[in-house]
């Protein structure tokens, strides 16, 4: 067995690029000697270090961690380092599990939304729904996107999974009565039931619901249609209408695939 090996031989044997070997030399992990012709020559001690280095890199150890390990190598230190890496892997596995659950939630949501029948009126009972809200005067789609981003920015420490966030926008009945169309007065995020940090609550009760697909330009007409239906069905409107964006531009660039749900708080009209 040879005592020393050239950089090309070591690079081929370990599958490590020559530039990486030079870098490890620069930071002091390897210390090859120089032959008379100036070539780097790696001894058996360097080879032993490369075996350790390769194994630790497979465990995603950083170069500073590897250097520290080689400088303080002992059974106790090895066990401590391995335990630290084990804990890191556990954290990464938890994060991956959380990301998988987030993806599954979005898949279920989109799959369910695709199966919703548009153009159907229904009265549904909802529990109290906590929300985070931003009051903003909105008249264009671009303003809506900007307002939603502002709301997210204000609460991004809590709303980390923005892709799964249920988003809504409120219309004013007063604006509708005054003939103002395509005007929204606030945007909001729906929070999990019982969230105590909400700044707004959608009251529990009955809501007239109606879904439509396609461009948001339909919104004023669809909301008026829903308001007329409430009157025809002898339902008393008790609050402002709002929209929930079940499929929006976070999911598709095709407007025909957008799915929007209108909800209007109502009570059964007791008048004969």
N, C-alpha and C positions, 0 to 999 in steps of 0.2 A: 504493500500500500504506500502510495506517495505521501510525502510529508507536507507538500505545498501544492496548491492548485491555482491556475490562472482564473481571472475574473470571468472569462468566457466559459470555462468549465463549470465554475460554481453557478453561474447564471443558468446554464443548461440543466444542471443537476437539480436545482431547486425551483426552476421555473420563475426566477426573480430577475427582472431586468437589470442590466449593468448600471443604469442610472440610479436605481433603488439601492444597489450595493454601495455605490459611491456616496449616496445620501446617508446610509447607515454608518459609513465610515466618518462622514463629516460631523455627525452628532455624537460620535464616540461609542456607538453600539458595537461596531467592528473595528479591528485595528490590524489590517493586513500589513505585511512587511513589503519592502520594495526590493525587486531583483536588481541586478547590476544594469539591466537594460531599462530600468524604470517601471517595469510592469508590476502591478499589484499581485501579490502572492498570498493566498489564504491558507492558513494552517489549520490543523485539526481542532484547535480551540475555537477558531472562527466557525468551523463547520458545526460544532456542537451548539454554538450560539444561534446559528441560522436555523437549526432544527427547532429550537425553542421559539425563535422569532416567528417561524412559519406557523407553528401550532397556535401561538398566542394571537397572531393576526387573524387566523381562522375564527377565533373567539371574539373578534372585533376589538382587541386591545389596541389602544392608541400607541404611537411610538414613544411618547413620554412614559406611559405605563410600562412598556416593555423595557425601556432603559432602567427605570426604577427597579423593576423586578430582577434584572440581571445584576444590578449593583448590590442588591440586598437579598440575594437568593438564599432561602432556607426553607425548611419544611413549614415552619410557622408562617413565614411570609407567603409562601405558596398557597397555603390553606386560606389565609386572609384574602389574598387576591382572587382566588377562585370563588370564595363566598361572595365577595363584592360583585363579581361578574354574574353569579347565579341570581343575586337580588336584582341586578339590572335586567337580566333576561325575564324575570318574573314581571317587572314593571312593563317591559316591552310587550309581553304576552297579554297583559291586562289592557294595554292601549290598543293592541291589534284586535282583541275581543270586542272592545268598545266600538272600534271602527267597523267591525263586521256587523255588530248589532245596528249601528247607524245605517249602514247600507241596506240591511234587511228591512229596516223600518221604512226607508225611502222606496224600496222595491214594492213593499206591501201597499204603501200609500198610492204610488203611481198606478199600480195594477188595479187597485180598487177604484181609483178615479176614472180610469179608462172604461170601467163597467157601469158608471153612473149614467142613467138616462137623463138627457137634457130635455128641457121644456115641460117638466112635470112639476106641478105644485103639490106641496105636502105640508102639513102642520106637524112639527116635531117638538118633543119636550126635551129641554136641555137643562143640565145643572148649572149652577153659577160657574162662570168661566173667568179665571184671573187672567189679566193682560198687562202688558207694558205698552204705553201709548205715547205717541208724539202728535200734538196738535199742530197742524200745518194746513195752510190754504193751498190746495193742489188743483190745477186745472189741466195738466198735460201728463202724458205717460212718463216723460223724462223727469218731471218733477216728482212723480210717484216713486220712481226708482231712487231718486236722490233722497227723498224723505225716509224711505225704508232703510237706506244705507246710514243715514244720520241716526235713526233709532237703533240700528244694530251697533253702530260705533259707541253710542252712549251706554250700551249694555253688553258689549262683546265679552266681558269677563264671565257673564252668565249665559249668553247665547253663543256658545262656541260652535255648535252644529247648525250653522245657518242654512245649510241645504235642506234640513228637515223641519225648519221652522215654519209653523202655520202663520200666514200673514193675512191681515185684513185691512180694509179701509172704510171709513164711515162717511155717509152722505147725510146732509142736513135736510129734515123735512121742510124747514122754513125756506131753504134754497129752492126745493122742488115747488113749493107753493108760489114762490116768486118767479118761477120760470127759469131759474138758473140750472143749466144742465152741465154734466161732466165736471162737477165741482165736488171735491172731497175735503172734509174738514179735519181728518186725522187718519193716521195709520197706526196699526197695533200688531203685536205678537201675542198669540195665544200661548199661555203657560200651562204646565201640568196642573191638574186639579189640586186644590189645597195650597198652592204656592203662596207663601206669606209675604213675598216681596213685591207683589203686584201693585201697580199704581192705579189700576182701573179694573172694574169687575163688570162683565156682561151678565146681567141679572138672570137668575134661574127663571124658567117659564117656557111658554109656548112661542115658537117662531114659525112663521111662514117661510118655507124654503123653496128655492127655484134655481136650477142650474142652466147655464147657457155655454155654448162652445163658440170659439172664434174671437174676432177682434174686440178690443175693449171699447171701441167706438159704439158698440151696441149698448153699452152700460145704461145710459139715460133712458132709452126706450124700454129696456128690460126691467129696470127698476119701476118705471111708471106702469108697466104691464102688471108687475107683481102688486103694486099698490091698488090698481083697479081690481085685481082678483080678490084682494083682501076685502074690498068694499062689497063686491058681488057675493062673496062667501059669508058676509055679515061678520067679519072679523074686525075688531077695533084695534087700530095701530097704536101701540103704547110707547114707541120710541123710534129713534132714527134707523133707517135701513143701513145695512153694511154689506160689503162683499168680502168673500174669502177666496183666495187665489189657490185653487186646488192643483192646477197645472198651469205654470206660467213660464216666463222667459228664463227661469233658472233650469227648466227642464227641456225646453224646445225652442227653436227659432221659427217654427211654423205656427203662425197665428191660428190656423184652423184647428190646431191641437190644444189651444188654451181651453181650460175649463174653469169657470167662475161660478161660485154659488152666492146667490143673494139670500140674505136672511133679514126678516122684519119681525120685531117683537109684536105679538098680537094677543088679544083676549077675545073670547067669544062674545059677540055683541048681544047684550041681554034685551035690547029693544025689540018689540014685536015686529 
